[in-house]
Amino acid sequence: LEEVSKYLEVLDLSNINSNTFKLKKYSCNDFNDAEKAAEKFRNFIEISNKQPISDLINILENLGIIIIQVKNYDNRFSDFDGLSEIVEGVPVIVLLDGITDGARQRFTIAHELGHLILDIKNEKIDAEKLANRFASALLMPKEAIINEFGSLRKKISFYELNAFKNEYKVSYAAIVYRLKDLNIINEYLYKKLNIFISKNIGKNDPNPIIPEISYGFKRIVHKLKANGIITLNKACELLGVSADEYNREDYSY
């Protein structure tokens, strides 16, 4: 709440109001609708269904979605990855700062985006599973998966998984689950691949995807300070840094 309040304050100082933030909602009754919503959202941001999303945070911030990365002091939020909400008309996604696995971070962002834009019509459907399906389809479109792996496979090399992981910035587990979800592999191969990943990679990928960074809030604060709208002390207060730290980052002329 503190971080959201500060962000809304700098938006107000920048004369950016909630009318700027209008997210399109996608009607959703089932998992197939979540797939369609992901495709439509990709069309909206003008990214091909055969192309990876390279910087999800940057795209969402440019759409007007607030991205807040909360520091995990004293490991208080060990069981928290992210949440989303509309606050005073502004869409907000809160993430745990310090997640070392960018694949996990990006999936969390896509999942929370799903909560913001999916208009669920079927009350019996699990909203969390639906958001997961949306996230999978957004980060790994069906067209891209089939283009890379084919429509039906009995064997898959680890090199293929690794190449797709690094190109699309997703986890091995997410890729394998997506392949099963799309019936490209059967249950037996799905389990076999998971056993291989568990045995050879484990829970902590030795070559994780680099996490994305939000620059939105800090950029607005520096802009306000450069334009003389706020003082150096106010800028430091908003960013939680000392004057020396602020000046080391800033080279205004």
C-alpha positions in Angstrom: 0.0 0.0 0.0 2.9 2.4 0.8 4.5 1.7 -2.6 1.3 2.1 -4.5 0.5 5.3 -2.7 3.9 6.7 -3.6 3.4 5.7 -7.3 0.0 7.3 -7.4 1.5 10.5 -5.9 4.2 10.8 -8.6 1.6 10.1 -11.3 -0.5 13.0 -9.9 2.5 15.3 -9.9 3.1 14.3 -13.5 -0.5 15.1 -14.4 -1.2 11.5 -15.4 -4.7 10.5 -14.5 -6.5 7.2 -14.4 -8.3 7.9 -17.7 -4.9 7.1 -19.3 -5.1 3.5 -18.1 -7.8 1.6 -20.0 -7.2 -2.1 -20.2 -9.4 -4.1 -22.6 -11.2 -7.0 -21.0 -11.6 -10.4 -22.6 -14.7 -12.5 -22.0 -13.7 -15.9 -20.7 -15.8 -19.0 -20.1 -13.1 -21.7 -20.4 -9.5 -22.5 -21.0 -9.9 -22.1 -24.8 -11.1 -18.6 -24.2 -7.9 -17.9 -22.2 -5.9 -19.1 -25.2 -7.9 -16.8 -27.5 -7.4 -13.9 -25.0 -3.7 -14.4 -25.0 -3.7 -14.3 -28.9 -5.8 -11.2 -28.9 -3.6 -9.4 -26.4 -0.5 -10.3 -28.5 -2.2 -8.8 -31.5 -3.0 -5.7 -29.4 0.7 -5.2 -28.5 1.6 -6.1 -32.1 3.8 -9.1 -31.4 3.6 -12.1 -33.7 2.4 -15.5 -32.3 5.7 -16.9 -33.6 7.8 -14.4 -31.7 9.0 -14.2 -28.0 8.1 -11.3 -25.8 11.5 -10.0 -24.9 10.7 -7.5 -22.2 7.2 -8.0 -20.6 7.6 -5.3 -17.9 8.5 -2.6 -20.4 5.5 -3.5 -22.6 3.1 -3.4 -19.7 4.5 -0.2 -18.3 4.1 1.5 -21.7 0.5 0.4 -21.6 0.1 2.3 -18.4 0.2 -0.7 -16.0 2.0 0.1 -12.7 4.7 -2.4 -12.0 5.9 -2.4 -8.4 8.8 -4.5 -7.1 8.6 -4.9 -3.3 11.9 -5.5 -1.4 11.9 -8.8 0.6 13.4 -7.4 3.8 14.1 -10.1 6.4 12.5 -12.7 4.1 9.0 -11.5 5.1 7.4 -12.5 1.8 8.9 -15.9 1.3 5.6 -17.4 0.1 4.7 -14.4 -2.1 5.4 -13.9 -5.8 2.9 -11.3 -7.0 -0.6 -9.8 -6.9 -2.7 -7.5 -9.1 -5.4 -5.0 -8.4 -7.1 -1.9 -9.9 -6.4 1.1 -7.5 -8.2 4.4 -8.2 -8.7 3.3 -11.8 -5.1 2.3 -12.3 -4.0 -1.3 -13.0 -1.3 -2.4 -10.6 0.9 -5.5 -10.6 3.1 -6.0 -7.5 6.1 -8.4 -7.7 8.6 -9.6 -5.2 11.9 -8.0 -5.9 14.9 -10.3 -5.7 13.5 -13.3 -7.6 16.6 -14.7 -9.2 14.8 -16.7 -11.8 13.5 -14.5 -14.5 11.4 -17.3 -16.0 9.4 -17.5 -12.8 9.2 -13.8 -12.6 7.8 -13.4 -16.1 5.3 -16.2 -15.6 4.1 -14.4 -12.5 3.7 -11.1 -14.4 1.8 -12.8 -17.2 -0.4 -14.6 -14.6 -1.3 -11.4 -12.8 -2.0 -9.7 -16.2 -4.5 -12.5 -16.8 -6.3 -11.6 -13.5 -6.5 -8.0 -14.7 -7.8 -8.5 -18.2 -9.8 -11.8 -18.1 -13.5 -11.2 -17.6 -14.5 -14.6 -16.2 -18.1 -15.5 -17.0 -18.1 -19.0 -15.6 -18.1 -19.0 -11.8 -17.3 -22.7 -11.6 -13.9 -22.3 -13.3 -10.7 -22.0 -11.3 -9.5 -18.4 -11.7 -5.9 -19.3 -10.8 -5.7 -22.1 -13.4 -7.3 -19.9 -16.0 -4.7 -17.2 -15.3 -2.0 -19.9 -15.6 -3.4 -21.0 -19.0 -3.4 -17.3 -20.1 0.2 -16.8 -19.0 1.3 -20.0 -20.8 -0.4 -19.0 -24.0 0.9 -15.4 -23.8 4.5 -16.4 -23.3 4.4 -19.6 -25.4 1.8 -19.2 -28.2 0.5 -22.4 -29.7 1.7 -21.3 -33.1 5.3 -20.8 -31.8 5.3 -24.1 -29.9 4.2 -26.0 -33.0 6.6 -24.1 -35.2 9.5 -25.0 -32.9 8.5 -28.6 -31.8 5.9 -29.8 -34.3 2.4 -31.0 -33.7 3.2 -34.4 -32.4 6.4 -35.8 -30.7 7.4 -39.1 -29.3 10.9 -37.9 -28.3 12.3 -34.4 -27.6 16.0 -33.5 -27.1 17.2 -31.5 -24.2 18.8 -29.1 -26.7 15.4 -28.2 -28.1 14.1 -27.5 -24.6 17.1 -25.4 -23.7 17.0 -23.4 -26.9 13.3 -22.6 -26.5 13.8 -21.7 -22.8 16.5 -19.2 -23.6 14.6 -17.7 -26.6 11.2 -17.4 -25.0 12.5 -16.9 -21.4 10.4 -19.5 -19.8 11.2 -22.5 -17.5 11.8 -26.1 -18.6 8.8 -27.1 -16.5 6.5 -24.5 -18.2 7.6 -25.7 -21.6 7.0 -29.4 -20.9 3.6 -28.6 -19.3 2.6 -26.5 -22.3 3.6 -29.4 -24.7 1.4 -31.7 -22.7 -1.5 -29.2 -22.6 -1.4 -28.9 -26.4 -1.3 -32.7 -26.8 2.1 -32.5 -28.6 3.4 -35.0 -26.1 1.6 -37.7 -24.1 1.5 -38.2 -20.4 4.3 -40.8 -20.4 6.7 -38.5 -22.2 5.6 -35.6 -20.0 6.5 -37.6 -16.8 9.8 -38.8 -18.4 10.9 -35.3 -19.3 10.0 -34.0 -15.8 12.1 -36.8 -14.2 15.0 -35.9 -16.5 14.7 -32.2 -15.6 14.4 -32.9 -11.9 17.4 -35.2 -12.0 19.7 -33.0 -14.1 18.5 -29.5 -13.4 16.8 -29.6 -10.0 14.7 -26.8 -8.6 17.4 -24.2 -9.1 18.4 -23.7 -12.8 22.2 -23.2 -12.9 21.6 -20.9 -15.9 18.5 -19.0 -15.0 16.8 -16.3 -17.1 17.8 -12.8 -16.0 14.9 -11.1 -14.2 13.4 -8.0 -15.7 13.6 -4.6 -14.0 10.9 -2.0 -13.8 12.2 1.6 -14.5 8.8 3.3 -14.5 8.6 4.8 -11.0 12.3 5.8 -10.8 12.1 7.4 -14.3 9.1 9.5 -13.3 10.8 10.6 -10.1 14.0 11.6 -11.9 11.9 13.5 -14.5 10.0 15.4 -11.8 13.3 16.3 -10.1 14.9 17.4 -13.3 11.9 19.6 -14.2 12.0 21.2 -10.7 8.6 19.9 -9.7 10.0 18.1 -6.7 13.1 18.8 -4.5 16.1 16.5 -4.2 14.9 15.7 -0.6 11.5 14.7 -2.0 13.0 12.6 -4.7 15.2 10.8 -2.2 12.3 10.2 0.1 10.2 8.7 -2.7 13.1 6.4 -3.9 14.3 5.6 -0.4 17.9 6.6 -1.1 20.4 9.1 0.2 21.3 12.3 -1.7 24.7 10.7 -2.6 23.0 7.6 -4.0 20.6 9.7 -6.0 23.4 11.9 -7.4 25.4 8.9 -8.4 22.5 7.8 -10.6 21.7 11.2 -12.0 23.8 13.3 -14.3 21.4 16.1 -15.1 22.8 19.1 -16.9 
